[in-house]
Amino acid sequence: MANDIRTGGQLLVEQLRVHGSDLVFCVPGESYLAVLDALFDLRRVIRLVVCRQEGGAANMAEAYGKLTGRPGICFVTRGPGATNASIGVHTAFQDSTPLILFIGQVGSDVVEREAFQEMDYRRMFGPMAKWVAQIDRADRIPELLSHAYHVAVAGRPGPVVLALPEDMLASSAAAVTVPAYRRVQAHPGSALAELQQLLAKAQRPLVILGGGGWSAAACRDIQRFAENHRLPVACAFRRQDLFDNRHDLYVGDVGIGINPKLAERVRNADLVLAVGPRLGEMTTGGYTLFAVPVPQQTLVHVHAGAEELGRVYAAHLMINSGMAEFAAEAARLSAVDARAWQGWREQARTDYLANITPSPTPGTLNLGTVVVWLREHLPADAIVANGAGNYSAWVHRFYQYRGFRTQLAPTSGAMGYGVPAAIAAQLVHPGRTVVCFSGDGCFLMNGQELATAVQYRLDVVFIVVNNGMYGTIRMHQERQYPGRVYGTDLTNPDFAALARAYGAYGELVERTEDFPAAFERARASGTPALLELRIDPEATTPRTTLSTIREAALKRT
């Protein structure tokens, strides 16, 4: 290119390369054809993954951000494309995941006319993104993309949205050299000395890990810290992979379906060290495990976002720090005498182990037993993904996550997340086993991305738990309006046949004892594979049945 003059599309794609992005997820649109053309020239450096719906593409990019700590990149077209993709942006915001969503925009010559598919993205995405902007001049692309990458990973990670007017992408400007982004985080400083004093006085301490911004190294450091002080460690909602669940210090997850004994332990703790979680509704049991605004427990809250500290809870000690920075310093603290809480810790571990043994459930297929079989047979580095729904309670309770990013699940509670997240996981880690759990309702929200898995030859095993209803809503319906079932029944396709129609392996499993052989056949197929598990609708959670819930509700009325 003479005088290093490039189109806006070429400048933008070159900046993706500069900042180390190697995977781009998209649904193509005419509004950003110049970007697609530029990606063609760098196709050996940046892999383009074409998806079937923008919600799937955004969820894949979000999962990439979770897995790598680098911003996931997603391109969608204007209007309907942007609104479809918004679910991934919301998940990235609630899950503290770095993500950059690029949206093709109408040309600047027709803006503010309600032109074809025109929207004001600043107003639309403002409440659910860290930064929303529009690039109106091609020569500012290097500057604004550098800012986008830095914002996405700094402090509490999160999503950035950039609109790209069509005529800007086709215009030309001189290239500018910009260095790759660098992650900027706060450091805990002298607060660790006060933390050590609190530990020395504690009788019933508990660590809760969660939030975003973690790395494998940070997880190793926080494990050393826990080991040095022999502290019991729990993990926040859908963040169970931050600490090896097989470790003798791990005591369970603090989220939906919490072990009642662990919930009581949280309430009775005299010192809670919350490293990373926002302490939102799911992790606090609807804000009941800690009193608002002043907890009864001595609370130490560590978070990367200063704006989150003191937002709900007036903690005794608030530490603004990145996870890696805090964990590295905490690992260096001199050990305190842990004998005071030895019994407390050991009983917590005993309670956890008792909780991961499944009980009998109605029907011929016990989902808990299936999850236990996977727990015992999957490789330690296997990645287990899921979306939202009651089926996930069995996965979270009975599976043991063995290391950082072996769990992909939305703390936002978004249905349809598991399928695209699993696809992204197999793209990022092609040599690892990836298993996806979905409910029947959850799967059909992004099940079309099975075509993407087939297209890119990704041998994910998709497990669809079919109970013929929106199970979570039915459960709440029976609790609040017993016997008045309306709007929650589903008529489903033959999921195994549907998988075969896509070109994947498909098989129906209706008995617990048939699952192991079916799973091995799925793994041996060498293609994406789907196992449909039909379970009794009565088995609504690992702890109760629909009839029990209904009868209890009727007695109350």
Secondary structure as UniProt FT lines:
FT   HELIX           2..4
FT   STRAND          5..7
FT   HELIX           8..18
FT   TURN            19..20
FT   STRAND          23..26
FT   HELIX           30..32
FT   HELIX           33..41
FT   TURN            42..45
FT   STRAND          47..50
FT   HELIX           54..68
FT   STRAND          72..76
FT   HELIX           80..94
FT   TURN            95..96
FT   STRAND          99..105
FT   TURN            108..109
FT   TURN            111..112
FT   TURN            116..117
FT   HELIX           121..125
FT   HELIX           126..128
FT   STRAND          131..134
FT   HELIX           138..140
FT   HELIX           141..153
FT   STRAND          159..165
FT   HELIX           166..170
FT   STRAND          172..174
FT   TURN            189..190
FT   HELIX           191..201
FT   STRAND          205..209
FT   HELIX           216..229
FT   STRAND          233..236
FT   TURN            237..238
FT   HELIX           240..242
FT   TURN            245..246
FT   TURN            248..249
FT   STRAND          250..254
FT   TURN            256..257
FT   HELIX           260..268
FT   STRAND          271..275
FT   TURN            281..288
FT   STRAND          298..303
FT   HELIX           306..308
FT   TURN            309..310
FT   STRAND          317..320
FT   HELIX           323..330
FT   TURN            331..332
FT   HELIX           339..341
FT   HELIX           342..355
FT   HELIX           367..377
FT   TURN            380..381
FT   STRAND          383..386
FT   HELIX           391..398
FT   TURN            404..405
FT   STRAND          407..408
FT   TURN            411..412
FT   TURN            415..416
FT   HELIX           418..428
FT   TURN            430..431
FT   STRAND          434..439
FT   HELIX           440..446
FT   HELIX           447..449
FT   HELIX           450..455
FT   TURN            456..457
FT   STRAND          461..466
FT   HELIX           471..480
FT   TURN            482..483
FT   HELIX           495..502
FT   STRAND          505..509
FT   HELIX           512..514
FT   HELIX           515..524
FT   STRAND          529..534
FT   TURN            537..538
FT   HELIX           546..556
//
